[in-house]
Amino acid sequence: MSNDPSELISDERRRAILVNSFLGSLMASMTMSAIIIALPDILRGIGVDPMSPLGFTSMLWLMFSYPLMVAVAVPIVGRLSDMYGRGKMFTIGDAVFTILSTLLGIVPGYGLIAALQMIIYRFIQGLGGSMMFTNSAAIITDVYPPHRRGVAMGIVSIAFSAGSIIGLVIGGVLAVINWRLVFLVNTPIGIISTIWAYLTVYKLPLGIRRVKVDYLGASMLAASLVLLLLGITFGMLPSGNSSMSWGNPTVWGLIGGGLLLLALLIPIEMRVEEPILKINLFKIRPFTFGVLSALFLFLAQGANVFVLSLLLQAIYLPMHGIPYSETPLLAGIYLIPSSVANAIFAPVGGRLINRFGARIVSTIGALLLGISFELLTTLSMNFNYTLFAADLFLMGAGSGLFQSPNLVSIMSSVPQEDRSAASGLRSSMQNIGLLMSFAIFLTLILSGSASSLSLALSKALISVGVPQSDVAALSRIPPAYALFAAFMGYDPIKVMLNEAGIKLPGTIYAAVTHPSFFPSAIAPAMAMGFEYAYHIAAVMAFAAAVFSYLRGREHIVHQVKLLEGQNGKRHFTE
């Protein structure tokens, strides 16, 4: 008899469970990419000016509320899943995600009320997503034997890559027809996924039973992460004439409070019999270094997700005469080589585990990602797209090679009864890394170009005949405001003129509102900020490679699945 319970599950049921994980990952990935492209249409659809203070704040919260909730909830959900059953929690999460997608698509009202409803719904949708994210990897690890886990994890990674591509296109197309369809498209997929989850994973063996729930630890963990992530999010908001709010004491108070609570939580959790935060998992070397490498890799990934989108939308595409209204969808299409490479190399990385081991494959992936960021520093702001696309492909290949082996290494190194908790900690670190990366890279870009950006724009405005008094008024608008306008598909100059209440003569207005004017004016000043971002992203990716290598040899835990019996002992059942 095999000592691995995964060997007792039929291939047919494994494939059904894999399809279930694929559908859940596809739906979650589509949602995250589609909403970014569709945000301007969504805000206009609920009667909110995307470039008003309410629109700007709503935009950030609609983007960040979902990953923020996932980061907060997954450690808690992971522990609860180990207690009450991974399949059951996954199925409930699938249903919650689907219901909230539907509610987002039919939200009533306009203005502030509608925006608040949508932000609240996104938070709750993140709770459903956390139930799926936490348990997907744990369930696959349970049902697939070690030599087949890499390929299975790679297939789920394909769902993330395919979903990001499909989401970009669907978000751009459906938002033009009706913004509600961006959310409602998830409803039929979610219904199918939920039914499939009920049939395939809901009745998988339960987890540990008859344990005490660590309510104090759960409350402290949730509060610490909420404070920490709120501080990071508020830090990205403009404040007065400042591009960002990092000088605001409230921001550092929130971050400091979150870190203090987290520091107090660790010794408390070490004394609890059944802690919500499994500190002892960090005694497992492959788990600790695998999670650290994932954190740094996702910190670097912000350059791919955010920095390159900003580069394309604010500078490269309009520099080539593309209207700003078309840049969000085109930017997504231009970034497709990275997603395609990720989809190709994720299963390749899974297959290579059996030959070279997770440590070698994931380390090589992180190194390739770091090299791709350094190669970006060699390109000008008006780059050759063929070279850019080739570098994107290398970036996607590195990410694909890293993710599956790293995930398999993490999940295979922990006891079976702790796999959901381990997956939750891993997912939380990844989401925190991704949120932190937005703040880090936006700060780097703006700080690297702040001293010369206003001056470069002023000179360009004067050169086409804008009066000096109007130039001075425009220069007082924070650069971040103009960049976010481009990110939302609006001409920054038109937004700045409206904000300052300036009307220019027809010929001058035509010159400054030509798509190529703004990017050509700011490109030289922005080059240094983007170069800073690329170098830091490379350093983070290389740090991920170092941590990946330090995980040591493969460490696979084989454990028979146990169910409690009357004698207190537990045994496997299917």
C-alpha positions in Angstrom: 0.0 0.0 0.0 1.3 3.5 -0.9 2.1 5.8 1.9 0.9 8.7 -0.2 -2.9 9.1 -0.2 -2.9 10.8 -3.6 -2.1 7.4 -5.1 -5.5 6.1 -4.0 -7.4 8.7 -6.1 -8.3 7.8 -9.7 -6.9 9.7 -12.7 -10.5 10.5 -13.8 -11.2 12.3 -10.5 -7.8 14.0 -10.6 -8.6 15.4 -14.0 -12.0 16.6 -12.8 -10.4 18.4 -9.8 -7.8 19.9 -12.1 -10.5 21.3 -14.4 -12.2 22.7 -11.3 -9.0 24.6 -10.3 -8.5 25.7 -13.8 -12.0 27.3 -14.1 -11.6 29.0 -10.7 -8.2 30.4 -11.6 -9.4 31.5 -15.1 -12.3 33.4 -13.6 -10.3 35.1 -10.9 -7.5 36.1 -13.4 -10.1 37.4 -16.0 -11.7 39.6 -13.3 -8.4 41.2 -12.2 -7.2 42.2 -15.7 -10.7 43.1 -17.2 -11.5 45.7 -14.5 -8.2 47.6 -15.0 -9.1 48.1 -18.7 -12.8 48.8 -18.1 -12.4 51.2 -15.1 -13.1 54.5 -17.1 -16.3 53.0 -18.6 -17.3 51.6 -15.2 -16.9 54.9 -13.4 -18.7 56.8 -16.2 -21.4 54.2 -16.1 -22.2 54.9 -12.5 -22.0 58.7 -13.0 -18.6 59.4 -11.5 -16.0 61.5 -13.4 -12.9 59.3 -13.5 -10.7 62.3 -13.1 -12.5 63.9 -10.2 -11.2 63.3 -6.6 -14.0 60.8 -6.1 -13.2 59.1 -9.4 -9.5 58.9 -8.6 -10.1 57.4 -5.1 -12.7 55.0 -6.4 -10.4 53.9 -9.1 -7.7 52.9 -6.6 -10.1 51.2 -4.3 -11.8 49.2 -7.1 -8.4 48.0 -8.2 -6.8 47.3 -4.8 -9.8 46.2 -2.6 -9.8 42.7 -4.1 -6.1 41.9 -3.7 -6.1 43.7 -0.3 -8.9 41.4 1.0 -7.2 38.3 -0.4 -3.9 39.2 1.4 -5.8 39.7 4.7 -8.0 36.7 4.5 -5.9 33.9 3.1 -3.9 33.0 6.2 -7.1 32.8 8.3 -9.0 31.0 5.5 -6.1 28.6 5.1 -6.2 27.6 8.8 -10.0 27.2 8.8 -9.7 25.1 5.6 -7.3 22.7 7.3 -9.8 22.4 10.1 -13.1 22.1 8.2 -12.2 20.8 4.8 -10.4 22.3 1.8 -12.9 21.1 -0.8 -15.8 22.6 1.2 -14.1 26.0 1.6 -13.1 26.1 -2.1 -16.7 25.4 -3.2 -18.1 28.1 -0.8 -15.5 30.6 -2.1 -16.5 29.8 -5.7 -20.1 30.5 -4.9 -19.3 33.7 -3.0 -17.1 34.9 -5.9 -19.9 34.2 -8.4 -22.7 35.9 -6.4 -20.6 39.0 -5.9 -19.7 39.2 -9.6 -23.4 39.2 -10.3 -24.1 41.9 -7.6 -21.3 44.1 -9.1 -22.9 43.8 -12.5 -26.4 44.8 -11.3 -25.4 47.4 -8.7 -28.1 50.1 -8.5 -27.7 53.9 -8.1 -25.2 56.5 -9.2 -22.4 58.5 -7.9 -20.9 58.0 -4.4 -23.5 55.5 -3.3 -22.9 53.2 -6.3 -19.1 53.6 -5.9 -19.2 52.6 -2.2 -21.4 49.6 -3.0 -19.0 48.4 -5.7 -15.9 48.8 -3.4 -17.7 46.8 -0.6 -18.7 44.1 -3.1 -15.1 43.9 -4.3 -13.9 43.4 -0.7 -16.4 40.5 -0.2 -15.5 39.1 -3.7 -11.9 39.1 -2.5 -13.0 36.9 0.5 -14.5 34.4 -2.0 -11.3 34.6 -4.1 -9.2 33.9 -1.0 -11.1 30.7 -0.4 -10.2 29.5 -3.9 -6.6 30.8 -3.9 -5.8 29.2 -0.5 -7.2 25.8 -1.3 -6.5 25.3 -5.0 -2.8 24.5 -4.6 -3.4 22.5 -1.4 -6.1 20.3 -3.1 -3.9 19.6 -6.1 -1.0 18.7 -3.8 -3.3 16.4 -2.0 -4.6 14.5 -5.0 -1.5 14.4 -7.2 1.6 12.4 -6.4 4.9 14.3 -6.1 6.1 13.4 -9.6 2.9 14.7 -11.3 2.4 17.9 -9.2 4.6 20.1 -11.3 2.6 19.6 -14.5 -0.7 20.0 -12.7 0.4 23.3 -11.1 1.7 24.4 -14.5 -1.7 23.8 -16.0 -3.4 26.0 -13.4 -0.7 28.6 -14.1 -1.8 28.6 -17.7 -5.3 29.5 -16.5 -3.9 32.6 -14.8 -2.0 33.6 -18.0 -4.9 32.9 -20.3 -7.3 34.7 -18.0 -5.1 37.8 -18.0 -5.1 37.9 -21.8 -8.8 37.1 -22.2 -9.6 39.6 -19.5 -7.8 42.4 -21.3 -9.7 41.8 -24.5 -13.0 41.0 -22.9 -12.8 44.0 -20.6 -12.0 46.4 -23.5 -14.7 45.0 -25.7 -17.5 44.5 -23.2 -17.0 47.9 -21.4 -17.7 49.6 -24.7 -21.0 47.7 -25.1 -22.1 47.9 -21.4 -19.8 48.1 -18.4 -22.0 45.7 -16.4 -21.1 42.9 -18.8 -17.5 43.1 -17.5 -18.8 41.6 -14.2 -21.8 39.6 -15.5 -19.6 37.6 -17.9 -18.3 35.8 -14.7 -21.8 34.6 -13.8 -22.2 31.7 -16.2 -18.6 30.6 -15.7 -19.0 30.9 -12.0 -22.2 28.8 -11.9 -20.6 26.1 -13.9 -17.4 26.3 -11.7 -19.4 26.1 -8.5 -21.5 23.1 -9.6 -18.3 21.4 -10.8 -16.6 22.2 -7.5 -19.6 20.7 -5.5 -19.4 17.5 -7.6 -15.6 17.1 -7.5 -14.1 18.6 -4.4 -16.8 19.5 -1.9 -16.9 16.0 -0.4 -13.1 15.5 -0.2 -12.0 14.2 3.2 -12.4 16.7 6.0 -9.5 18.3 7.7 -8.5 18.3 11.4 -11.5 18.3 13.7 -12.3 19.1 17.3 -9.9 22.0 17.5 -10.2 25.4 19.1 -10.4 28.4 16.8 -7.8 31.0 17.6 -10.1 34.1 17.5 -7.5 36.4 19.1 -4.8 35.5 16.7 -7.2 35.8 13.7 -8.4 39.2 14.8 -4.9 40.5 15.4 -3.6 39.1 12.1 -6.5 40.6 10.2 -6.1 44.0 11.9 -2.3 44.1 11.4 -2.6 43.4 7.7 -5.5 45.8 7.2 -3.5 48.6 8.8 -0.4 47.8 6.9 -2.1 47.6 3.5 -4.3 50.6 4.1 -1.1 52.6 4.9 0.5 51.4 1.7 -2.6 52.2 -0.4 -3.1 55.7 1.1 0.6 56.4 0.5 -0.1 56.2 -3.2 -2.8 58.9 -3.1 -1.9 62.5 -4.0 -1.9 64.9 -1.1 -2.3 68.6 -1.8 0.5 69.6 -4.2 2.4 66.5 -3.4 2.5 63.6 -5.9 2.0 61.0 -3.1 1.2 61.0 0.6 4.3 59.4 2.0 5.0 62.5 4.1 1.6 62.2 5.8 1.9 61.1 9.4 -1.3 59.1 9.1 0.2 56.9 6.5 3.2 56.0 8.7 0.9 55.6 11.7 -1.1 53.0 9.9 2.0 51.1 8.7 3.6 51.4 12.1 0.5 50.1 13.8 0.3 47.2 11.5 3.9 46.2 12.0 3.5 46.6 15.8 0.4 44.3 15.9 2.3 41.7 13.7 5.3 41.8 16.1 3.0 41.3 19.1 1.2 38.5 17.3 4.2 36.3 16.7 5.0 35.5 20.4 1.3 35.0 21.1 0.9 32.5 18.3 3.9 30.5 19.5 2.1 29.8 22.7 -1.3 28.9 21.3 -2.0 25.2 20.9 -3.9 25.6 17.6 -2.6 29.0 16.2 -4.3 30.7 13.2 -0.8 31.7 12.0 1.4 28.5 11.8 4.7 30.0 12.9 6.3 26.6 13.1 6.0 26.2 9.3 8.8 28.7 9.0 11.1 26.0 10.7 10.8 24.1 7.4 13.6 25.4 5.2 12.1 24.9 1.7 8.8 26.5 2.9 10.6 29.6 4.4 12.9 30.3 1.5 10.2 29.4 -1.1 7.8 31.9 0.5 10.6 34.6 0.7 11.5 34.0 -3.0 7.8 34.3 -4.0 7.5 37.6 -2.0 10.5 39.1 -3.8 9.4 37.8 -7.2 6.0 39.4 -6.8 7.6 42.6 -5.6 9.5 42.6 -8.9 6.4 41.6 -10.9 4.8 45.0 -10.1 7.2 46.4 -12.8 5.6 44.1 -15.3 2.0 44.7 -14.2 2.1 48.4 -13.5 5.3 50.1 -14.8 5.2 48.7 -18.3 1.4 49.5 -18.6 2.2 53.1 -17.5 5.1 53.3 -19.9 2.9 52.2 -22.8 -0.2 54.2 -22.0 1.5 57.5 -20.9 4.4 57.6 -23.3 5.0 55.0 -26.0 1.6 54.6 -27.6 0.6 58.3 -27.7 4.1 59.1 -28.9 3.2 57.1 -32.0 -0.1 59.0 -32.5 -2.5 56.6 -30.7 -5.4 58.5 -29.1 -5.4 58.2 -25.3 -8.8 56.7 -25.3 -7.4 53.6 -27.2 -4.2 53.2 -25.1 -5.6 51.0 -22.2 -6.8 48.2 -24.5 -3.7 48.4 -26.8 -1.4 48.4 -23.9 -2.9 45.1 -22.8 -2.5 43.7 -26.3 1.2 44.9 -26.5 1.9 43.1 -23.2 0.5 39.8 -24.5 4.0 38.2 -25.3 4.7 38.0 -21.5 1.4 36.2 -20.8 2.0 33.8 -23.8 5.5 32.9 -22.6 4.2 32.4 -19.1 1.5 30.0 -20.4 4.1 28.1 -22.4 6.8 27.8 -19.7 4.6 27.2 -16.6 3.9 23.5 -17.6 7.5 23.3 -18.9 8.8 24.3 -15.5 6.5 21.7 -13.9 7.9 18.9 -16.1 11.5 20.0 -15.5 11.1 19.5 -11.7 11.5 15.7 -12.1 14.7 16.1 -14.0 16.5 19.0 -12.3 14.6 19.7 -9.0 12.4 22.6 -8.0 15.4 24.6 -6.6 17.3 24.7 -9.9 14.3 25.4 -12.2 12.8 28.1 -10.0 16.2 29.8 -9.5 16.8 29.9 -13.2 13.3 31.4 -13.7 14.0 34.2 -11.2 17.4 34.9 -12.8 15.8 35.2 -16.3 13.2 37.6 -14.9 16.0 39.8 -13.4 18.0 39.7 -16.6 14.8 40.8 -18.6 14.4 43.9 -16.3 18.1 44.8 -16.8 17.6 44.5 -20.6 14.8 47.0 -20.4 17.3 49.7 -19.2 19.0 49.4 -22.5 15.9 50.4 -24.5 15.1 54.1 -25.2 11.6 55.5 -24.4 10.8 55.3 -28.1 11.9 51.7 -28.4 11.7 49.2 -31.2 8.7 47.1 -30.3 10.2 43.8 -31.7 13.0 44.1 -29.1 10.5 45.1 -26.4 8.3 42.1 -27.2 11.3 39.7 -27.2 12.2 41.0 -23.7 8.6 40.6 -22.6 8.7 37.0 -23.8 11.9 36.4 -21.7 10.1 38.0 -18.7 7.2 35.7 -19.1 9.4 32.6 -19.6 11.3 33.4 -16.3 8.0 33.9 -14.4 6.6 30.7 -15.8 9.7 28.6 -15.0 9.7 30.0 -11.4 6.1 29.7 -10.3 5.2 26.0 -10.7 8.4 24.6 -9.2 8.4 27.1 -6.4 4.7 26.3 -5.5 5.3 22.5 -5.7 8.4 22.9 -3.4 6.5 24.9 -0.9 3.4 22.7 -0.8 5.3 19.4 -0.8 7.5 20.4 2.1 4.7 20.8 4.7 2.6 18.2 6.5 -0.7 17.4 4.7 -2.8 18.7 7.6 -1.2 22.1 7.2 -1.3 22.6 3.4 -4.1 25.1 3.3 -2.4 27.2 6.0 0.8 27.0 4.1 -0.9 28.0 0.8 -2.6 30.8 2.7 0.6 32.2 4.0 2.2 31.9 0.6 -0.7 33.6 -1.2 -0.8 36.4 1.4 2.9 37.2 1.0 2.4 37.3 -2.8 -0.5 39.7 -2.6 1.3 41.9 -0.1 4.3 41.9 -2.4 2.2 42.9 -5.4 0.4 45.7 -3.5 3.7 47.0 -2.1 5.3 46.9 -5.6 2.7 49.3 -6.9 3.6 51.8 -4.2 7.4 51.2 -4.5 7.5 51.6 -8.3 5.1 54.6 -8.5 7.3 56.3 -5.9 10.5 55.4 -7.8 9.1 56.7 -11.1 7.9 60.0 -9.6 10.8 60.6 -7.3 13.3 59.9 -10.1 11.6 62.4 -12.5 10.0 64.9 -10.1 12.8 67.4 -10.3 12.8 67.6 -14.1 9.2 66.7 -15.1 7.5 70.0 -14.4 10.4 71.9 -16.0 10.3 69.7 -19.2 6.6 70.1 -19.5 6.8 73.9 -19.0 9.4 74.3 -21.7 7.3 72.3 -24.1 4.2 74.4 -23.4 6.1 77.6 -23.8 7.6 76.4 -27.1 4.1 76.2 -28.7 2.9 79.6 -27.5 1.1 78.8 -24.2 1.2 82.1 -22.1 3.6 82.0 -19.1 0.8 82.6 -16.6 -1.1 79.5 -17.9 2.1 77.5 -17.8 2.6 78.4 -14.2 -0.9 77.3 -13.3 -0.5 73.9 -15.1 2.8 73.3 -13.4 1.1 73.4 -10.0 -0.9 70.2 -10.8 0.8 67.1 -9.3 2.6 65.0 -12.0 0.9 61.9 -10.7 -2.5 63.3 -11.6 -1.4 63.6 -15.2 0.1 60.1 -15.3 -3.0 58.6 -13.9 -5.1 60.4 -16.5 -3.1 58.6 -19.2 -3.4 55.3 -17.3 -7.2 55.8 -17.4 -7.3 56.6 -21.1 -7.6 60.4 -20.9 -5.4 63.0 -22.5 -3.4 64.4 -19.6 -3.2 67.9 -21.1 -7.0 68.1 -21.6 -7.4 67.0 -18.0 -4.9 69.5 -16.7 -6.5 72.4 -18.7 -9.9 71.5 -17.3 -8.5 71.2 -13.8 -6.9 74.7 -14.0 -9.9 76.2 -15.9 -7.7 77.4 -18.8 -8.9 78.0 -22.3 -6.3 78.3 -25.1 -6.6 79.6 -28.7 -7.6 77.0 -31.3 -4.1 76.5 -32.9 -2.3 76.3 -29.6 -5.0 74.0 -28.1 -4.7 71.7 -31.2 -0.9 71.6 -30.7 -0.8 70.7 -27.0 -3.7 68.2 -27.3 -2.1 66.2 -30.1 -1.4 62.7 -28.8 2.3 62.9 -29.3 2.8 66.3 -27.5 2.6 65.2 -23.9 4.7 62.0 -24.1 7.4 63.8 -26.3 7.6 66.5 -23.7 8.0 64.3 -20.6 9.8 61.3 -22.1 13.4 62.7 -21.4 12.4 63.6 -17.8 10.7 60.3 -17.2 13.5 58.1 -18.5 15.5 58.3 -15.2 12.5 57.3 -13.1 11.7 54.3 -15.3 15.3 53.3 -15.3 15.3 53.3 -11.4 12.2 51.1 -11.5 13.8 48.6 -13.8 17.0 48.3 -11.8 15.1 47.9 -8.5 12.9 45.2 -10.1 16.0 43.4 -11.3 17.5 43.5 -7.8 14.3 42.0 -6.4 14.2 39.3 -8.9 17.8 38.4 -8.3 17.0 38.3 -4.5 14.2 35.9 -5.3 16.8 33.7 -7.1 19.1 33.7 -4.1 16.3 32.8 -1.7 15.1 30.1 -4.1 18.6 28.5 -4.2 18.9 28.6 -0.4 15.9 26.4 0.0 18.2 23.4 -0.2 17.4 19.9 -1.5 13.9 18.7 -2.2 11.9 18.0 0.9 8.7 16.0 0.1 6.4 15.1 3.0 4.5 11.9 2.5 1.6 11.5 4.9 -1.4 9.2 4.9 -4.7 11.2 4.9 -6.3 10.8 8.3 -9.8 11.0 9.6 -10.6 10.9 13.3 -12.0 7.7 14.6 -13.6 7.0 18.0 -10.3 6.0 19.5 -8.8 9.4 18.7 -6.6 8.0 16.0 -7.1 8.8 12.3 -6.9 6.8 9.1 -7.3 7.5 5.4 -10.5 7.1 3.5 -11.6 8.0 0.0 
